[in-house]
Amino acid sequence: MSTTDTPAPLTEAEYRHDADVSLQRIGKVYAEALLGAALKRGEAENILAEFDRLERDVRGTSPLMAAFFSSGVVSRNKKAKAIRDAFTNRASELLTNFLLVLNDHDRLDLLRVIHTAYRELLEERAGRMRVQVLSAVPLLAEQAEKLRRELRETIYREPVLEPKVDPDLLGGMIVQLGDWVYDGSVRTRLQQLKNQILMESSHEIQGGRDRFGSKNGN
């Protein structure tokens, strides 16, 4: 094989991206299995609520527990005991058993990925779609309802708004649905206007130079 046929080694960014994609695929497989079991029991929404609390508690209020679950040093037996002590009679049997299965396969570090995948699968099944909305000030009730109505007519799904406030936007809003982004913020419009002015000024300066440099110029 010639040197030109040898593939170039992956960059660090490409390696991380491939690893992330692989983990997301694995996480989705676990999420699909959990959702299937939850649907059979009629507990799909309850499991999501429990998962939300688990993610919030573990990641938000107890970083030591998050480190404990994701640690490769702590034995499976110790993790299993911690899961039973923490969740028996406090969470559903289904979610507790699911966490024990993850522990058996050394996949507790995928909790956040699985949580996200489970929520997306359930919302897709229910015809819902999460929409991130960034605005300079909190949305009024009528603004939120108008946005929901317009999105509903556009995406033919029930939008679930996730509003956040960013005063730096000055006004307007940024709406994101998956990979699609609509940026109607005042900050962006001002930047676009600034760029347009700079571009027109540059053209005028260049045009003046061309006239002065031309033999037929005035």
GULO-927607 format. One record per residue (C-alpha): x, z, y; residue in three letters. Coordinates in steps of 0.2 Angstrom, whole numbers, plus 5000, padded with zeros to 4 digits. Layout:
<pts>
XZYALA...
</pts>
This chain:
<pts>
500050005000MET500749955017SER500850085031THR499449995040THR498250035026ASP498650225027THR497250315036PRO497750415051ALA497650605049PRO496050685056LEU496350765073THR495850955075GLU494250905084ALA493750785070GLU494150905057TYR493051045065ARG491650915067HIS491750865049ASP491751045044ALA490251085055ASP489250935048VAL489650995030SER489151175034LEU487551115042GLN487051005026ARG487351155015ILE486351265027GLY484951145026LYS484951145007VAL484751335007TYR483451325021ALA482351205011GLU482451314996ALA481951465006LEU480551365015LEU479851304998GLY479751474991ALA478951545007ALA477651405007LEU477151444989LYS476951624994ARG476051585010GLY477451685020GLU478251535029ALA477951605047GLU478251785042ASN479951735035ILE480351645051LEU479951805061ALA480951915049GLU482451785051PHE482251795070ASP482351985070ARG483851985057LEU484851855068GLU484451955084ARG484952125076ASP486452065067VAL487151955080ARG486552035095GLY486552225093THR487652245078SER489252135079PRO490052255066LEU488752205053MET488952025057ALA490852045054ALA490452145038PHE489352005031PHE490551865035SER492051955030SER493051875015GLY493852045012VAL492352145008VAL491752134990SER490152054985ARG489552224977ASN489852314993LYS488952185003LYS487452184990ALA487352374992LYS487352355011ALA485952225010ILE484852324999ARG485052485009ASP484752395025ALA483252285020PHE482352355006THR480652415012ASN481052345029ARG481052155026ALA480052055013SER480652044995GLU480851854997LEU482051875012LEU483052015004THR483251924988ASN483751764997PHE485151865006LEU485751934989LEU485751754983VAL486851704998LEU487951844995ASN488151794976ASP488751624982HIS489851684997ASP488751605009ARG488151745021LEU489251675034ASP487951535035LEU486551645041LEU486451575058ARG486551395052VAL485151425039ILE484151515051HIS484151365063THR483851245049ALA482351345043TYR481551355060ARG481751165063GLU481051125045LEU479551235048LEU479251175066GLU479350995060GLU478151025046ARG476951105059ALA477150965071GLY478051065084ARG479651025093MET480751145104ARG481051085121VAL482451165132GLN481951175150VAL483251225164LEU482551255181SER483151335197ALA481751455198VAL480551515184PRO479151395180LEU477451435186LEU476051435173ALA475351275179GLU477051185179GLN477351235161ALA475651175156GLU475851015165LYS477550985157LEU476751025140ARG475350905142ARG476550765148GLU477750795133LEU476350805121ARG475750635126GLU477550565125THR478150645109ILE476550665100TYR477050835094ARG476651005101GLU478051055112PRO478751235112VAL479551265128LEU481151365130GLU481351395148PRO482951455156LYS483451485175VAL484951415183ASP484951445202PRO486351315204ASP485151175201LEU484451205218LEU482751135213GLY481951015200GLY482251035181MET483250975166ILE482250945150VAL483150925133GLN482350875117LEU483650855103GLY484950735109ASP483750665123TRP484050735141VAL483050705157TYR483950775172ASP482850785187GLY483750925196SER484150925214VAL485950955211ARG486150795200THR485150695213ARG486350755227LEU487850715216GLN487150545213GLN486850515232LEU488650575235LYS489350455223ASN488250315230GLN488850345247ILE490650355242LEU490450195232MET489650105247GLU491050175259SER492350115247SER491549935246HIS491449935265GLU493349985267ILE493849855254GLN492849725263GLY493649765279GLY495349745271ARG494849585264ASP494249515281ARG495849575290PHE496949505276GLY496049335276SER496649195287LYS494849145291ASN494449325295GLY493749375312ASN
</pts>
